[in-house]
Amino acid sequence: MMDALSHQDLLSLVLVTVAGLYAGTQNVLAGGGSFITLPTLMLVGLNPLSANITSTVGLFPNQVTSSFAGRKLAGGVRDFSLKNLFFISIGGGIVGAILLLNTPVSIFTKLVPWLVLFATAVFAWGSFIRKSNQAPKSYPVYLTKVIHLVLGIYGGYFGGGIGFLLLAVLTVAGQQVRMAAATKNTLVMAMNASAVAIFAFSEQVNWTVGVALMIGAVGGGFLGNWLMHRLPEKILRIFIVVVGVLLTVWLFVRT
């Protein structure tokens, strides 16, 4: 079993816990916590594949609490129920997780810079370009199924920027922003639940790091709720985009 930190000092675990605390807080306030945890886990010695998988596992409890908090607002789109969206997300997450586990580390290492670049662009678009008050457009129900399946696969495979992709799809389908945000949290949790159930049996999970990340992320969930009305969200979003750009450049140079 991979255990990149087994012979390192406590400082690395403290760093991971602090990263989890920040990521959990960030996920509540603005999203994008994986932009913090992925480079941190790579910094302390995990390869990109292990870092991505361990990050998904470590942040999952934070996603469960976010989903539970907004469960009453979540809903489906037109004639397509939340239950159907939920199960499609689970199915997509399973496919994405299986694809990830069958991707060689060398190939995933080459893919990561492009995935982070894409996720950063999506995050920036959702934060600063897209207007939430645009009139919703309609599209066929079958297309809703296809889109959510593809998003589920992406969520299980990598997941960066998945929240903004879902928000865009849900609002275009007709949901109001507040309802779309709650639905998004539920569907992201569903994608990652299936992925985590599969990742739990993978040797790529570093459980020492994962538990440290969980502790920090759960604490970040409580801190994020406390800070929600006390910090300017725009500053947090700018910080995430800057981190994403720097991480993308670093990954391209590194590979």
C-alpha positions as CSV (number, residue, x, y, z in Angstrom):
1,M,0.0,0.0,0.0
2,M,1.3,3.4,-0.9
3,D,2.2,5.5,2.1
4,A,4.3,8.4,1.1
5,L,4.2,10.0,4.6
6,S,5.0,6.9,6.7
7,H,8.5,8.0,7.4
8,Q,8.0,11.8,7.5
9,D,7.5,14.0,10.5
10,L,4.3,15.3,12.0
11,L,4.7,18.6,10.2
12,S,3.5,17.1,6.9
13,L,0.3,15.9,8.5
14,V,-0.2,19.3,10.2
15,L,0.1,20.9,6.7
16,V,-2.4,18.5,5.3
17,T,-4.9,19.2,8.1
18,V,-4.5,22.9,7.7
19,A,-5.1,22.5,3.9
20,G,-8.2,20.4,4.7
21,L,-9.4,23.1,7.1
22,Y,-9.0,25.8,4.4
23,A,-10.5,23.6,1.7
24,G,-13.5,22.7,3.8
25,T,-14.1,26.4,4.5
26,Q,-13.6,27.3,0.9
27,N,-16.1,24.7,-0.3
28,V,-18.8,26.2,2.0
29,L,-18.0,29.8,1.0
30,A,-17.2,29.6,-2.7
31,G,-16.2,26.1,-3.8
32,G,-12.9,25.0,-5.2
33,G,-11.4,23.3,-2.2
34,S,-9.6,20.7,-4.3
35,F,-7.5,23.4,-5.8
36,I,-5.9,23.7,-2.4
37,T,-5.7,20.0,-1.4
38,L,-4.3,18.7,-4.7
39,P,-1.1,20.7,-4.7
40,T,-0.7,20.3,-1.0
41,L,-0.8,16.5,-1.2
42,M,1.6,16.5,-4.1
43,L,3.9,18.8,-2.2
44,V,4.1,16.4,0.7
45,G,5.1,13.5,-1.6
46,L,2.0,11.9,-3.2
47,N,2.0,11.3,-6.9
48,P,-0.8,13.1,-8.9
49,L,-3.0,10.1,-9.1
50,S,-2.8,9.2,-5.4
51,A,-3.2,12.9,-4.5
52,N,-6.4,13.2,-6.6
53,I,-7.9,10.0,-5.1
54,T,-6.9,10.8,-1.5
55,S,-8.2,14.4,-1.9
56,T,-11.6,13.0,-3.1
57,V,-11.8,10.6,-0.1
58,G,-10.6,13.3,2.4
59,L,-13.1,16.0,1.4
60,F,-16.1,13.7,1.2
61,P,-17.4,14.2,4.8
62,N,-17.4,18.0,4.1
63,Q,-19.5,17.4,1.0
64,V,-22.0,15.2,2.9
65,T,-22.6,17.9,5.5
66,S,-23.0,20.6,2.8
67,S,-25.6,18.3,1.0
68,F,-27.4,17.6,4.2
69,A,-27.6,21.3,5.1
70,G,-29.4,22.2,1.8
71,R,-31.4,19.1,1.3
72,K,-34.8,20.9,1.6
73,L,-34.0,23.3,-1.3
74,A,-32.7,20.7,-3.7
75,G,-34.9,19.5,-6.5
76,G,-35.2,18.2,-10.1
77,V,-35.5,19.9,-13.4
78,R,-39.0,20.1,-15.0
79,D,-40.2,16.5,-15.4
80,F,-36.9,15.0,-14.3
81,S,-36.8,14.3,-10.6
82,L,-34.0,14.9,-8.1
83,K,-34.0,11.1,-7.5
84,N,-33.3,10.4,-11.2
85,L,-30.5,13.1,-11.2
86,F,-29.1,11.5,-8.0
87,F,-28.9,8.0,-9.4
88,I,-27.4,9.2,-12.8
89,S,-24.7,11.1,-10.8
90,I,-24.0,7.9,-8.8
91,G,-23.7,5.9,-12.0
92,G,-21.4,8.5,-13.6
93,G,-19.3,8.7,-10.5
94,I,-18.8,4.9,-10.6
95,V,-17.7,5.0,-14.3
96,G,-15.3,8.0,-13.6
97,A,-13.8,6.3,-10.6
98,I,-13.2,3.0,-12.5
99,L,-11.6,5.0,-15.4
100,L,-9.3,6.8,-12.9
101,L,-8.2,3.6,-11.2
102,N,-7.4,2.1,-14.6
103,T,-5.4,5.2,-15.7
104,P,-1.6,4.6,-15.3
105,V,0.1,7.1,-13.1
106,S,2.4,8.3,-16.0
107,I,-0.7,9.1,-18.2
108,F,-2.6,10.8,-15.4
109,T,0.4,12.9,-14.6
110,K,0.3,14.2,-18.1
111,L,-3.4,14.7,-18.0
112,V,-3.5,16.6,-14.7
113,P,-2.2,20.0,-16.1
114,W,-4.9,20.0,-18.7
115,L,-7.6,19.0,-16.2
116,V,-6.5,21.7,-13.8
117,L,-6.4,24.3,-16.7
118,F,-10.0,23.3,-17.7
119,A,-11.2,23.4,-14.1
120,T,-9.6,26.8,-13.5
121,A,-11.3,28.2,-16.7
122,V,-14.6,26.8,-15.6
123,F,-14.2,28.2,-12.1
124,A,-13.3,31.7,-13.4
125,W,-16.2,31.6,-15.9
126,G,-18.6,30.7,-13.2
127,S,-17.3,33.2,-10.7
128,F,-16.7,36.3,-12.8
129,I,-18.2,35.9,-16.3
130,R,-21.4,34.0,-16.3
131,K,-24.5,36.1,-15.2
132,S,-26.8,34.2,-12.9
133,N,-29.8,36.4,-13.9
134,Q,-29.7,35.3,-17.5
135,A,-33.0,33.9,-18.7
136,P,-33.0,30.1,-18.6
137,K,-33.1,28.1,-21.8
138,S,-34.8,24.8,-22.2
139,Y,-33.5,21.6,-23.7
140,P,-34.9,18.1,-24.0
141,V,-35.1,15.8,-21.0
142,Y,-33.0,13.1,-22.8
143,L,-30.2,15.7,-23.1
144,T,-30.4,16.4,-19.4
145,K,-29.7,12.7,-18.8
146,V,-26.7,12.6,-21.1
147,I,-25.2,15.9,-19.7
148,H,-25.6,14.7,-16.1
149,L,-24.1,11.3,-16.9
150,V,-21.1,13.0,-18.5
151,L,-20.7,15.4,-15.6
152,G,-20.9,12.4,-13.2
153,I,-18.1,10.7,-15.0
154,Y,-16.0,13.8,-14.9
155,G,-16.8,14.2,-11.2
156,G,-15.7,10.7,-10.4
157,Y,-12.6,11.0,-12.5
158,F,-11.3,14.4,-11.5
159,G,-14.0,16.8,-10.3
160,G,-12.3,20.1,-10.4
161,G,-14.8,22.8,-11.3
162,I,-17.7,20.3,-11.2
163,G,-19.7,22.6,-9.0
164,F,-19.8,25.4,-11.5
165,L,-20.5,23.0,-14.4
166,L,-23.5,21.7,-12.5
167,L,-24.7,25.2,-11.6
168,A,-24.6,26.2,-15.2
169,V,-26.5,23.2,-16.4
170,L,-29.1,23.4,-13.6
171,T,-29.8,27.1,-14.1
172,V,-30.0,26.7,-17.9
173,A,-32.5,23.9,-17.2
174,G,-34.7,26.3,-15.3
175,Q,-33.7,26.1,-11.6
176,Q,-33.3,29.3,-9.6
177,V,-29.8,29.9,-8.3
178,R,-30.5,29.1,-4.7
179,M,-32.2,25.8,-5.6
180,A,-29.4,25.0,-8.1
181,A,-26.8,25.5,-5.5
182,A,-28.5,23.1,-3.1
183,T,-29.1,20.6,-5.9
184,K,-25.5,20.9,-7.0
185,N,-24.3,20.0,-3.5
186,T,-26.5,16.9,-3.5
187,L,-25.3,15.7,-6.9
188,V,-21.6,16.3,-6.2
189,M,-22.0,14.3,-3.0
190,A,-23.7,11.5,-5.0
191,M,-20.8,11.4,-7.6
192,N,-18.2,11.3,-4.9
193,A,-20.1,8.8,-2.7
194,S,-19.8,6.2,-5.5
195,A,-16.2,7.2,-6.3
196,V,-15.2,7.0,-2.6
197,A,-16.9,3.6,-2.2
198,I,-14.6,2.4,-5.0
199,F,-11.5,4.3,-4.0
200,A,-11.7,2.9,-0.5
201,F,-10.3,-0.4,-1.8
202,S,-7.6,1.2,-3.9
203,E,-3.9,1.1,-2.9
204,Q,-3.6,4.7,-4.2
205,V,-5.4,6.0,-1.1
206,N,-3.1,7.2,1.6
207,W,-5.2,6.8,4.6
208,T,-2.9,8.6,7.0
209,V,-3.1,11.7,4.8
210,G,-6.8,11.1,4.1
211,V,-7.8,11.0,7.8
212,A,-5.8,14.2,8.4
213,L,-7.6,15.8,5.5
214,M,-11.0,14.7,6.8
215,I,-10.4,16.2,10.2
216,G,-9.4,19.5,8.7
217,A,-12.3,19.5,6.1
218,V,-14.9,18.8,8.7
219,G,-13.6,21.6,10.9
220,G,-13.6,23.8,7.8
221,G,-17.3,23.1,7.2
222,F,-18.1,24.5,10.6
223,L,-15.7,27.5,10.1
224,G,-17.1,28.2,6.7
225,N,-20.7,28.4,8.0
226,W,-19.5,30.8,10.7
227,L,-17.6,33.0,8.1
228,M,-20.3,32.8,5.4
229,H,-21.7,36.3,6.2
230,R,-18.4,37.8,7.4
231,L,-16.0,37.5,4.5
232,P,-16.2,38.9,0.9
233,E,-16.8,35.9,-1.4
234,K,-15.2,37.7,-4.4
235,I,-11.8,37.8,-2.7
236,L,-12.0,34.0,-2.0
237,R,-12.9,33.4,-5.6
238,I,-10.0,35.5,-6.9
239,F,-7.6,33.6,-4.7
240,I,-8.9,30.3,-6.0
241,V,-8.4,31.4,-9.6
242,V,-4.8,32.6,-8.8
243,V,-4.1,29.2,-7.2
244,G,-5.5,27.4,-10.2
245,V,-3.4,29.4,-12.6
246,L,-0.2,29.0,-10.6
247,L,-0.9,25.3,-10.2
248,T,-1.5,24.9,-13.9
249,V,1.8,26.6,-14.8
250,W,3.7,24.5,-12.2
251,L,2.2,21.3,-13.4
252,F,3.1,22.0,-17.1
253,V,6.6,22.9,-16.1
254,R,6.9,19.9,-13.8
255,T,5.8,17.5,-16.6
